[in-house]
Amino acid sequence: MEKEITIYDIAKDLGVSPATVSRALNNHPAVNEKTKKKIYNAAMEMGYQSNVFASNLRSKRTNNIGVIVPRLNSSFQSSVLAGMEKVANEAGFNLIISQSLESKDKEIANTHSMFNSRVDGLLVSLASNTESLEHFAPFIKKKIPVIFYDRVGNFEEMFGVTIDNMKAAHQATSHLIEQGCQRIVHVLGNIKVNVYHERLKGYKYALLDHSIPFDENLIIYSDLNEEAGYDIVQKIKSIEPRIDGLFVSNDACAASCLKQLKLEGYRIPEDIAVVGFNNDVISRLVEPNITTINYPGYEMGELAMRNLINHLDVNTENLLKNTNRITLRSELIIRESSKRK
């Protein structure tokens, strides 16, 4: 193996002190620009690599922040990550991103990997079957900040950034009722996940507020992916009396349902009015455009990252012991898929 090039090799080659080389490579103002340039060029030619690991040990910082997401193939998560990266880069941090694939066990493994990689902080959107926060205890013990976003779990002890999912679902369902819908199907994911549990509550409260009885047969549980539309529509066709409204918990699945409904001969919104969730790009590309809830993913990413960086210099020993949730504003965007009046 070739010998590792050190600052001492550069110093010997250029006839300067190792201290001068170190200062130049760290852009210290005490070294003039001409000398800096000469040292930079020599370092590049000789193949010098900065020992970041040793530097991190001295500073007790890696400048890396871990992010665990349920799935990367999500428009919403991509938007959140873009917001996180913007704030992180501006503050001099790098992101280490992993996905749990909706598995508690994979999430636990990712958490251990992040801990062993000595990340300075951790941002997490929980897997659908995560039932406790025990695997985050080592971070809290080491006073490493952990902030949850979107899927913050049904836990009293957490620091989280989310929206008012119950209110958003109430708005979406009420809108369909105001358009004349009385038989509204709600498609959602695993209700162990806080976002779907809260949206179901919002749906039920909207029915109650408009004196419409809740019918368990109008609830369809789904993976909410792009391929789910066919199966959902087959279930819808079997429901009697016929439905006239559809509220789906993400836009990709709503678009899949809309496409399949049209193939089956349904008119949108005349026969079935459709509302999605998240305001993904696809909601504006299908015909008719889909009414949806604008979920500010980019802003959520910015806010979560900014709060985590602020926590880096704060005593986080009791971070999970204090209920502290930030709720972002969402809004209903009405488009042609639900406009009957």
HELIX and SHEET records of a PDB file:
HELIX    1   1 ILE A    7  LEU A   14  1                                   8    
HELIX    2   2 PRO A   18  LEU A   25  1                                   8    
HELIX    3   3 GLU A   33  MET A   46  1                                  14    
HELIX    4   4 VAL A   52  SER A   59  1                                   8    
HELIX    5   5 SER A   75  GLU A   90  1                                  16    
HELIX    6   6 LYS A  104  ASN A  116  1                                  13    
HELIX    7   7 GLU A  134  PHE A  136  5                                   3    
HELIX    8   8 ALA A  137  LYS A  141  1                                   5    
HELIX    9   9 ASN A  165  GLU A  178  1                                  14    
HELIX   10  10 ASN A  194  ASP A  209  1                                  16    
HELIX   11  11 GLU A  216  LEU A  218  5                                   3    
HELIX   12  12 GLY A  229  LYS A  237  1                                   9    
HELIX   13  13 ASP A  251  LEU A  263  1                                  13    
HELIX   14  14 ILE A  282  LEU A  285  1                                   4    
HELIX   15  15 GLY A  297  HIS A  311  1                                  15    
HELIX   16  16 LEU A  319  LYS A  321  5                                   3    
SHEET    1   A 6 ASN A  94  GLN A  99  0                                        
SHEET    2   A 6 ASN A  64  VAL A  69  1                                        
SHEET    3   A 6 GLY A 121  VAL A 124  1                                        
SHEET    4   A 6 VAL A 146  TYR A 149  1                                        
SHEET    5   A 6 PHE A 159  ILE A 163  1                                        
SHEET    6   A 6 ASN A 324  LEU A 328  1                                        
SHEET    1   B 4 ILE A 219  TYR A 221  0                                        
SHEET    2   B 4 ILE A 184  LEU A 188  1                                        
SHEET    3   B 4 GLY A 245  VAL A 248  1                                        
SHEET    4   B 4 ALA A 273  VAL A 275  1                                        
SHEET    1   C 2 THR A 292  ASN A 294  0                                        
SHEET    2   C 2 GLU A 331  ILE A 333 -1                                        
END                                                                             
